Amino acid sequence: MQISKRVSEMIASPLRKFIPYAEIAKKKGIKVYHLNIGQPDLPTPKKILSAVKNFKEKVVPYTHSAGIIELRQAWADYFATVKIHLKPAEILITTGGSEAMLYSLLLMLNPGEEMMVFEPFYSNYKSLAKITGVQLVPVTVKVEENFSLPKNSEIEKKISPKTRAILIVNPNNPTGTVYPKKDLQRIALLAKKHGLWVLADETYREIVFENARPASLINFKTIEKQVILIDSVSKRLSFCGGRIGCLASKNPEVIANCLKLNQSRLASPTIEQKAVIQLLSDPTKYTDGLKREYHKRSEIVYSGLQKIPGAVCRKPQGAFYIIARLPIDDSEKFVRWMLERFSYRQETVMVAPAKDFYATPGKGTDEVRIAYVLNTTELKKAMMILRLGILEYQKQMPKQMKADLCKSFSAVK
Ligand SMILES: Cc1ncc(COP(=O)(O)O)c(C=O)c1O
């Protein structure tokens, strides 16, 4: 029997592929600090938990395929609090932001057509591109350049007759960048000029630090019908397991066609949809605390990385991730080594190798992504263990390789 090319060629989740090594380490009695996956540790709001517990119906029915109307209204009310004006009819509830990502690709592109992505990018887009037959065309942004978007003239070089869409994740997973309004303006200009769809993934909207202010691409009037907005309560309300997200658009054709996709899977989870209605309309009380906590953590991780000789990173502006270049030869080898061979007082750390956050082969080999999803005490410890691990790992790297790495890292600092 044969597994389809489409699926067999998908990559295993880069965030999960080293889990078996972590499990073996744990069996040996080693505590593993997980910095590899964006699973928030912050408690889900009590209001949501009690709404789930207090579900009293005798039957758990399907909901409308577009989502419960009260939830679509609550999402519109929430959007209004962040100055995004959408009607409930312009919002479709999806099973997590992930389903909205899949539907967006299906709506915007035929197999073989191209979507531009700024790499490093959220790796699940790679799997979804594989499933849908979409070609990802990467434009690289670099840690040494603060992950800034290249000039439009540079970006335009990647546009071909097959280009149909451009993806912007803002605030960004995995770089922690929050794009300034003028960058979004440039993207809007580009999209208008070349008639491109804009996929605006704004899942981390509230999680921004200091002076960063996330603007929404759907508010750019000139392209408003070209934008598909993806949103989710997974991170905003620490409700990843609830699997509630949405796809929003001011283009009635997008909504009408997406509804057919929604209908093909009948409905999203009923109890979880009901559970978020109350809090979603005005989540600020919860998200203010969330933002403060992630900000504190971002500083711990950033200063922890600065203590590692040769590490290169930029201060995160939002989300809860950071990409760092480390003075190592290969981050996949390093992650495995940390789990199999290293521990400090029976504790070790797991980070995500960054290679799979790139579409260009060979990029990201010496980079890792850290998700700061541990409390501040554990995070400080984890960063110390990571530093000790790197120093130990370097001892077994060939001398010449170490010297070359030192040279290249001092050049970028
Ligand atoms: C950038 C981005 N978009 C979308 C998602 C999807 O989240 P969910 O399906 O849990 O809503 C994630 C999850 O980590 C993400 O990082």
The ligand as an SDF file (V2000), in Angstrom:
LIG
                    3D

 16 16  0  0  0  0  0  0  0  0999 V2000
    1.8320   32.2610   14.1770 C   0  0  0  0  0  0  0  0  0  0  0  0
    0.8050   31.2550   14.5920 C   0  0  0  0  0  0  0  0  0  0  0  0
   -0.3380   31.2020   13.9100 N   0  0  0  0  0  0  0  0  0  0  0  0
   -1.2840   30.3230   14.2140 C   0  0  0  0  0  0  0  0  0  0  0  0
   -1.1030   29.4110   15.2450 C   0  0  0  0  0  0  0  0  0  0  0  0
   -2.1820   28.4110   15.4510 C   0  0  0  0  0  0  0  0  0  0  0  0
   -2.6690   28.3490   16.7370 O   0  0  0  0  0  0  0  0  0  0  0  0
   -4.0000   27.5660   17.0940 P   0  0  0  0  0  0  0  0  0  0  0  0
   -4.3110   26.5960   16.0370 O   0  0  0  0  0  0  0  0  0  0  0  0
   -3.7410   26.9250   18.4060 O   0  0  0  0  0  0  0  0  0  0  0  0
   -5.0570   28.6350   17.1880 O   0  0  0  0  0  0  0  0  0  0  0  0
    0.0870   29.4190   15.9760 C   0  0  0  0  0  0  0  0  0  0  0  0
    0.3400   28.4530   17.0510 C   0  0  0  0  0  0  0  0  0  0  0  0
    1.3780   28.3560   17.6370 O   0  0  0  0  0  0  0  0  0  0  0  0
    1.0700   30.3770   15.6390 C   0  0  0  0  0  0  0  0  0  0  0  0
    2.2250   30.4530   16.2950 O   0  0  0  0  0  0  0  0  0  0  0  0
  1  2  1  0
  2  3  1  0
  2 15  2  0
  3  4  2  0
  4  5  1  0
  5  6  1  0
  5 12  2  0
  6  7  1  0
  7  8  1  0
  8  9  2  0
  8 10  1  0
  8 11  1  0
 12 13  1  0
 12 15  1  0
 13 14  2  0
 15 16  1  0
M  END
$$$$
